[in-house]
């Protein structure tokens, strides 16, 4: 399978980010906000020549790095579910700069826009997409709960990643809901921190149990 056929969705997301920046460029002010505080106040601006295209450029770099890592993460010799899961992860990561570019352009064009809610919803959806892929991977050095005790045992890896995947899906849903109730970024940070701690403790407990 060619790179284009395997990663066509990720490449489409990257191209769309550039298209949105290019099409809206003439209507953008000379300086645009590119960063916000946790409370939704813009606190960093860039000239539109840089600010409009910096995220699409980051999308190119991220996508290229993930595609280069693909032979290690999801070799064709692995079960077919792993390459498919990795392809979905690449697409999800490549969608982040596109999603952020849409938000930055919308604010720059003067639309009434709650950036914090927008970002939190994006993070929640991303968590759900990534979580859905975690339980479908076999051991690899790139995606999943990669700890010494999970890498040492296929069973620990499988159980830890299925459990973490469910946590991420539930946490992502909680983040999306929380985005419309309170500060969604804080909810997302709490969810990611709790998911990380719980998955480490759970995977270690499983590894200890299987060794006894």
N, C-alpha and C positions, 0 to 999 in steps of 0.2 A: 504494500500500500504506500503510495507516495505521501510525502509530508503534507501536501496541499489537501489531499483527500482525507487524511486522518485529522488534520487540525484546521479544516476549513472554517469552522465556526469561530475559533479563536482568531484566525486571520481576518474574518469578516468583522468581528468586534473592533479589532485594531484599525481597520480601514474606515469603519463608521466613525470612530473617534476623530480621525483626521478630517473626514468629510464634514462633520458637524462644526469643528473649529474653523475650517476653511470657508464654509458657506456663511457662517455668522460673522466672520472676521470684519467685514466692512461696517457692520452695525455696532461693533463693540467700542466702548470708550477707550481712551488711550491707556488708562490703567485699570486693571481688573482685580478684584479680590480673589485670592487663591487659598486662603487659610482662615479658619474661624476658631474662636475660643469654644470651650465646652458649653458656653451659654449662648452661642449663636452670633457673637459679635465678630465681624471681620477684623483681623489684626495683621494681615500681610497682603500686600498688593504687588503686582508685577506689570511691566509694560505688556500691552496686549500681544506684541510680537513674540514674547516668551510665554506669557501666561496662558495664551490660547492653545499652545501646542506642546507645553511641557508634559502634560498627562498623556496625550497620545504617544509622545516619544518614550515615556516610561513604559507604556503598554507594549511598544515594540521590543524594548529591552527585556521586560519580564517574559514575554512570549518566546523570544529567541532563547533565553536562558532555559526555560522549561522544555523547549523542544530539543535543545542540545542535551539536556539531562535525560531525555526520554529513553535512550537505550539502556541506561542504568535502572531507571524507575520501572519501566514496563517493557522489557524485551519481548520480542515476538515469540520466544521459546516458552514464556510464561503462559498459564491458563488464559484463555481469551478474555475473561472478565477483567483482568488487571489492565491490559492496554486500553480497554474501553473506559474503565474508571479513571485512568490517568488522563485520557483525552478530555473527559468531562471536567476534571480538575483544571486543566490548562485553559479550557474555555471559560470556566467560572472566574479564574484569576484574570484573564484577558478582558473580561467584562467590567472589571473594577475601574480602570482608567476611562472607559467609555461612559460608565454611569456617572463618575465624578465630573467628567467634561461636560456632560449635559447639565449638571447642577451649576457648575461655574458659569457656563454660558447663559443659563436662565437668569441667574442673579445679575450678571453683567448687563443683560438686556433690560433690566429693571422690572422683572416679573416678581410678584409677591411670592416669596419662597421661604419656607422654613428649612434652612440647610441642615440643622441638627436632626430634625425628623427624617429628612430625606436620606442623610448618611446612615442613620440608625436602621432605617428600613432596608437599605442596601446591605448593611452588615448582617442583619438578621437573615435575609435571603441567602447571602453567601454562606453563612454558617449551615443553613439547611442543605444547600447544594453540596458542600464539602462533606457534611456528615453523612449524607446519602451515599457518598462514594467510599467512605472509610471502611465500612464493613464488607466491601467488595474487593479489597486488595489482599494480595499475598505479601509476604515479607519483601520489603524493598528499602533502599536507603534514602528515599525522597519524601514519600507521603505516608501518613499514618502515625500511630503512636510508636515512635522509634526510640525505645529504651533498651538498655542491655538485656533485661529479662524478657522483653517481647521479641527482640531480634534473635534470642537464643532458642525460642520454642515456637513452632508453627501454631500449636494450640493456644498458647498464651497470646500470641499475636492476633489470632482470629477472634478470640473472646474479648480481648481488650479493645480491638478496633470496632467490633460490632457494638459493644457497650458505649464506647465514646461516640460512635456515629449517632446512636439514638440520643445521647445527651446533647450533641450539637444540633440535631434537628429540633428537639424540644426547646433548647436554649435559643435557637434562631427564631422560633415561633414566639417565644416570650419577648425577645428583643423587638420584633415587629409590633406586637401588641403594646409593649411598653413605650414605643416611640410615640404613640398617640395619646399616652396618659401622662408621661413624665419625661425627663431628659433621657432620650433613648441611647445616647452615647454612654452615659454612666451605666445604664442597664446592660449594654453590650459589653462593656469592660468587666462588669461583675460576672456576667454569664461566661465570658471567655476565661476569666481567672478561676471561677469555680469549676468549670469543665476541665481545665488543665489539672487542677489539684485532685479532683475526684478520679479522673482517669489514671493518674499516676498511682494513687493509692489502690484503686481497684486492680490495676494490672499487676502491681507488686503482690497484692494479697493472693491473686490467682496463681502467680508464679510460685509463691511460698507453699500454697496448698498442694500444687501438683508435684512439688519436690518432696513432700512428706508422705 
